[in-house]
Amino acid sequence: MRVLFFGDIVGRSGRDALVKHLPGLKTELSPDFIVVNAENAAGGFGLTLEIANELFAAGIDCLTLGNHSWDQRTLLTQIDAEGRIVRPINYPPGTPGRGAGLYTKGGKKLLVVNVMGRLFMDPLDDPFRTLDAELSKYRLGGSVDGILIDVHAEASSEKMALGHYLDGRVSFVVGTHTHVPSADGRLLPKGTAYQTDAGMCGDYNSVIGMKADPAVARFVRKLPGDRLTPAEGEGTICGALVTLGANGLAEAIRPVRRGPGLLEA
């Protein structure tokens, strides 16, 4: 099984770039599932159901979220009806939506779990214990063919710790949130693919996807300034392709990058 994952979509530039490049990538890479983090897809802040439907129409199987899950308040009342959107699983009980989704396609089953870190982030429930509870329901290579964990976190150390903690129990642990692709995609000792951050889908001539001048001014003047808005240049998409064996563990991981500003892969 081949799973293609892309990091945070930032605004229209990221959405347009993904829709542009996906047809060619599907032909070239033949992914069985495509999963994308979309927590910044709506103007850089949150996700709307309308935008989600545009992305599903482009061939994406599942959208994950993060700390901006509820920036577009309409999603609060809509997410329960859309099983292809997954928000962090360690939100408190009673939060709308679901933290995991099981998707079947071509006779293959992929479990997608979204979890949020706690270092320098909102203090949600313990991601380690929360993942233990969810993973106890499944058997990799048995009841599911693959398990993908999107770790939406600020600290690389927390992401790496989760990667080692889950090594051998899941197929792929990939980080999101920092909007910068890390160069450490690899297989861990027990067979789990790992990458600290997938990067973003957006305009890299920016400050993590936002127009540079207002973002720089905030650092220089230490004043709130103008509201940050997504950069509007041509977008680059960043992610990774993971190939799984019959036991659900990873056999290979390779970066996938298309667009200007970064070395394509």
Buried (B, 14 or more C-beta within 10 A) or exposed (E): BBBBBBBBBBBBBBBBBBBBBBEEBBEEBEBBBBBBBBBBBBBBBBBBBEBBEBBBEBBBBBBBBBBBBBBBEBBEEBBEEBEBBBBBBBBEEEBBBBBBBBBEEEEBBBBBBBBBBBEEBEEBBEBBEBBEEBBEEBEBBEEBBBBBBBBBBBBBEBBBBBBBBBBEBBBBBBBBBBBBBBEEBEBBEEBBBBBBBBBBBBBBBBBBBBBEEBBEBBEEEEEEBEEBBBBBBBBBBBBBBBBBBEEBBBBEBEBBBBBEBBEEB
